[in-house]
Amino acid sequence: MTVKRILVFLLVLLVTEQVVLATNVGIFYSPTSEKYYGSSTYKTIIDGLIEALEFGKINYDIINSLDGYIPENIKVLIDPSNAALTDSEVSVVENFILNGGKLLAAYESSLRFPDGKLRMNYAYGDFLSIKFKSWGSGKYYFLQPTDDGEKVFNVSNIINLPRGFAFLVETTENSTPLALWVKEDKTIVDEKFPSAAVLTQFGIFFGENIYLHTSVSDEIKIILVNAVKFLAQMPPAEVDFMEYERKKLSSKIFDFEQAISEQYEAFPERARELEEKVKNFKAKLYAASDINSIKELKKELDLLQIGLLKKYSIQTRGIWLDNQSIKKTGSPERLRETIRKLHSIGFNMIIPEVIYKGKTMASKLSYFPQDDDFQRWSEDPLQVIVDEAKKLNIEVHAWCWVFAASSGGEENYFIKNFPDWIEKDKYGNIFTKNGTAWFSHSNPQTREYLIDGILEIAKKYEIDGINLDYIRYDGDEMGYDEHAVKSFMKETGVDPYKIEKYSKDQVIWHMWREEKINSFVEELYKRAKALNDRLLISADVYPSLSGARNEKKQNWEAWVRNKYIDALIPMNYKGSIEDLKIVLEMQTKFKNMVYLYSGLQMINLKSTEDLIEQIKTSINYLSSGIVLFSLSYLDRYDEDYIRNIFGVEAICAHSEINSLVKAFERKLHEDLALCQDLGLSESEVNIVLEKWEKIEFGNDVGNIFSQLSEFFYYISDNIKNPKAALILSDEISWMMDILRPKVYKAMPVEKFVPEKPVDMIVVDNIKPLPKVIVPFGHAKVDGIFDEWKDIDELSRFFVYDTGEIFQPYTSVKVMYDDANLYVQFLCEEPYMNDVKKVSGPRDTRTYLGDSVEVFILKNERDREYYHFVIGIDGTIYDEKGLDSKWNGDIEAITTLSDNLWCAEIRINLRTIGLEPVEGGILKANFTRNRWRAGKPQYSCWSVTYGSYHTIERFGTLIFGE
């Protein structure tokens, strides 16, 4: 849309009737920007925006950037000055705009990378026709709408913005100034960069963080509200997609050109070669006549940039071959073709799914029935894989489901024939909520059978390793099969069904189950090494050690420290680079003790570029290797990119020492040739080689490591060319890093005895969970309380996190009838004039003031519970779980006297699927929120030792006579 057409649209809009918007406005919430600003500041920004929208009666949805898309109903997307954004987050907004959406942005929106560093320009810059120039302060206090701005904002006078800050931008002819920065006398502050707000066919941009000023005056709210309404009624933009792609690529070429001068200063010939390529890119881009030509040129540039990344000749490059992908090949010959293709891309380790769902792909195995789909093959698929891989020097590691016995709710061979081998949850179910059944972790027969069945693969096939998957529990509710319960009670005297959350017994139960996994891994490892000491044992593990232990009883640190695992493949299945970096940072703590290969998912990444970025990031943290999940999804990505990031042929990082040494020597010669281009003399080259030849490369890995360490310092002391010395030192350091896990394996270490997880809470002298009988009765919710006179109080209330008696006195009475639960709260309050009332319509957040709450648990397994809050003024808030849109059948009234306030409540249990009958049981809790001097005091009937929503700490009501 040209500027002229925008102006015409302004005039048309003036004579149209303004309409309160339906829910077609979205607020783009970015966890990345929240981290950059800090939660408090970011919340202040969003709260200011929401204040303006609610002032203008504009409905809105908050859209999490991690969702990866903008819902179709959204027409206007508001970026609350999201300064730091990932490329994926930017892409979400770009796709929204290109599909006809409108953007309202301000201040720093999209100006920074996720780490906070400035971009060359706003990522939204091309759409908003702005170019970042500088940050200004101390004189940008007044915003004057232009004539066009008055028509959009419906405000004509000068607006005061008290901070005086602004991001100054250069605008183009494709934008319409809506406001200017002026002094109090209305003169322009900066003639060169005067624009305080601009309009394009794609959206509106404000140079100040206008969301922080909505509480200053209603005029600022009006500006924001009318900007949103204006954008909502604009027609879709006319997008020249070819020009858009051309600009993006032009910017990418510019960034590459800048990087060349920085990274190749020491290699002028290489720099000149790359600069010549840049010239060719520019010429090709100028001559491009269609969008496909631009896309091809972009790929060419991408591959060049990827090709310049550091390449490793020792690096594990694995991929899981899921059973469905193997079936999809359709025949032994096409399976061979697939393996050859993987080799051509650069993979040196394949992990075929051999044992899964209680069956196997392999015809020679006897412990698990062969999958029906593979029985029809003319050859054994595992033998095909092993034979073809050996020809190509690809390692084969057998992927084995360990404790997961079935999936999809299928009652397979083991469930039907060996029911005692199958684990149960605490409610007696064998299938988890996701439809998976599990083998018992504690039954000796089951454990022995699983180990024998897994090791049979190594006895009958020339595999290089065994890859253990599902080597864990499904969750904390699992492990209650008959054998486990009896064994645990016999060993500890504790009934696992009676263990309370946060008790010491809970730790005993956790560590007992954790040890079942640890001891299984240890036994399998020792037996595997006795069978073939070159067999590599790896495990697919949860990426966070804390999550692995607390949720899955998977203490992979113990396996590493006690040296009964050779390699770990953390399943780093993250959607964003930032989340990936968090887990990689934690994992680096263990990279010197075990081979760590970052497991990366290909299921739902949005592009090949995203996959490459994840591979690149993983290698930056763990250069030893990566493993991709899985072959079924490989075709979604451009294999040229993967081939290019691998770059050179490589052997696995865990290879035998003699293979590693040969690779070390080849790399040393390559580096010496490179250093000679930097001025390293022939005599210095000879000094290095002579020292290298003196190293004794035997089978003693500790001795090799020590000599490489000496070699490292020898280089530092004897090579005077600083750039050459740095290159050589880095490579020797890399060699030592490759050897570190082998060195750790060879070292004597004390047995590592795990302690409870650090973040597992244990409460001394824990308050027992209350259990009471409640009488049958009926109350009229009228505030008179006659029916309650003969009903006993349940007990005094306690401080929610310590268990101490709560003051002032608080208690609760309960009774029931055929349909309802009746509750009466008695809350002493000596400072009745100072209570905090949060009043409003149904579902006002009255819990932020003096209030009482009722929690009712319907289904512990599904964590389905209901939550009712009654404010001191009678305001009702209720929700199902955390869904406040749900409303129950509830009556409530409150009464206040000089030093006591009471709440009388009726809750219809039948409407939530519960039938109160004599002898029946209901898990529930009752709580009070008291506010003094702006701070809350929390108390409850059953002590939760944390959040009220801790359902495991609800007490028990037994329906009496």
Secondary structure, DSSP 4 states (H G I P E B T S, - for coil): --HHHHHHHHHHHHTSPP----S-EEEEE-HHHHHHH-HHHHHHHHHHHHHHHHHTT---EEEEGGG-S--TT--EEE-----B--HHHHHHHHHHHHTT-EEEEETTTT-B-TTSPBPSS-TTHHHHTEEEEEEE-SS--EEEE-HHHHHHHS--S-EE-TT--EEEEEE-TT-EEEEEEE-TTS-BS-SSS-EEEEEETTEEEESS-GGGGTTT-HHHHHHHHHHHHHHHHSPPP---HHHHHHHHHHHHHHHHHHHHHHHSTT-HHHHHHHHHHHHHHHHHHHH--SHHHHHHHHHHHHHHHHHTS---SB-EEEEEE-HHHHHHH-SHHHHHHHHHHHHHHT--EEEEEEEETTEES-SS-SSSPBPHHHHTSSS-HHHHHHHHHHHTT-EEEEEEE-SEEE-TT---HHHHH-GGGB--BTTS-SB-TTS-EEB-SS-HHHHHHHHHHHHHHHHHS--SEEEEES-S-S-TTB--SHHHHHHHHHHHS--GGGPPTTSHHHHHHHHHHHHHHHHHHHHHHHHHHHH-TT-EEEEEE-S-HHHHHHHH---HHHHHHTT--SEEEEB---SSHHHHHHHHHHHGGGTTTSEE-EEEE-SS-S-HHHHHHHHHHHHHH-TTEEEEE-GGGGGGS-HHHHHHHH-S--B-TT--HHHHHHHHHHHHHHHHHHHHHTT--HHHHHHHHHHHHTS--SS-HHHHHHHHHHHHHHHHHH---HHHHHHHHHHHHHHHHHHHHHHHHHS--PPP-----TT----TTPPPPPEEEE-B----SSS--GGGTTPPP--B-EETTT-PBPSS-EEEEEEE-SSEEEEEEEEE-TTGGG------STT--GGGSSEEEEEEEEETTTTEEEEEEEETT--EEEEETTBTT----EEEEEEE-SSEEEEEEEEESGGGT----TT-EEEEEEEEEEEETTEEEEEESS--SS-TT-GGG-EEEEE--
